[in-house]
Amino acid sequence: EKPKSALTAQRNQNIGIVISFLKLDAPSLQQAIKDMNSSVLNPESVEAMIAIVPTDEEIKGTKRLKEDLAKTGKKLEGTDMFVDMLGEIPRLQQRFECWHT
């Protein structure tokens, strides 16, 4: 059975492309964003991240899916897990905007 996703097929694909381009696991990426670490995320990587910043609706959708999956002992996977992780970073969009300028 195909895992459920809170994202559209197009968003899943776009986010997946950026994830593979970045070559970082979720915890490393989350820390690099929180620290605004330019040695881990170069300007090209930051630009790629800006293009896939999740909407509030996507973040809410992954949170709901996470709760539903938890009831059956399952966890988020792939791009949904990535969006959930990004949703935990305070002021994500603003971080990227100041980092990018």
C-alpha positions in Angstrom: 0.0 0.0 0.0 1.3 3.4 -1.0 2.0 5.7 1.9 -0.4 8.6 2.4 0.8 12.1 1.9 -0.5 15.5 2.9 1.1 17.0 -0.2 0.1 17.1 -3.8 2.0 14.9 -6.3 3.7 18.0 -7.8 4.8 19.4 -4.4 6.0 15.9 -3.4 8.1 15.8 -6.6 9.5 19.4 -6.2 10.4 18.9 -2.6 11.9 15.5 -3.3 14.2 17.1 -6.0 15.4 19.7 -3.6 16.0 17.1 -0.8 18.1 15.0 -3.2 20.0 18.1 -4.3 20.9 19.1 -0.8 22.2 15.7 0.2 21.5 16.3 3.9 19.5 14.3 6.4 16.6 16.1 8.1 18.3 16.7 11.5 21.4 18.2 9.9 19.3 20.4 7.6 17.1 21.5 10.4 20.2 22.5 12.5 21.8 24.3 9.6 18.7 26.3 9.0 18.3 27.2 12.7 21.9 28.3 12.8 21.8 29.9 9.4 25.0 28.0 8.7 26.4 29.1 5.3 29.1 26.5 5.4 26.4 23.8 5.2 23.8 25.7 3.0 25.4 27.8 0.3 23.5 30.5 -1.5 22.3 28.1 -4.2 21.0 25.7 -1.5 19.2 28.5 0.3 17.6 29.6 -3.0 16.4 26.0 -3.6 15.0 25.9 0.0 13.1 29.2 -0.5 11.4 27.7 -3.6 9.9 24.8 -1.4 9.1 26.5 1.9 5.9 24.8 2.9 2.7 26.7 3.2 0.8 26.9 6.6 -1.8 24.6 5.0 0.9 22.0 4.1 2.4 22.1 7.6 -1.1 21.7 9.1 -1.8 18.8 6.7 1.4 16.9 7.7 0.7 17.5 11.4 -2.7 15.9 10.9 -1.3 13.0 8.9 1.4 12.6 11.6 -1.3 12.3 14.3 -3.4 9.9 12.2 -0.4 7.7 11.5 0.7 7.7 15.2 -2.7 6.0 16.0 -1.5 3.0 14.0 2.1 3.1 15.2 3.3 4.6 11.9 5.5 7.6 11.2 5.7 10.2 8.5 8.0 9.4 5.6 9.9 11.2 2.8 8.7 14.7 1.9 6.0 14.8 4.6 8.6 14.1 7.3 10.7 16.9 5.7 7.8 19.4 5.6 6.9 18.5 9.3 10.6 19.1 10.2 10.6 22.5 8.4 7.3 23.4 10.1 9.1 23.1 13.5 11.6 25.9 12.6 10.4 29.2 14.0 10.1 32.0 11.4 11.3 29.8 8.6 10.4 32.1 5.7 11.9 35.2 7.4 15.1 33.3 8.1 15.5 32.4 4.5 14.6 35.9 3.3 17.3 37.6 5.5 19.8 34.8 4.7 19.3 35.2 1.0 19.9 39.0 0.9 
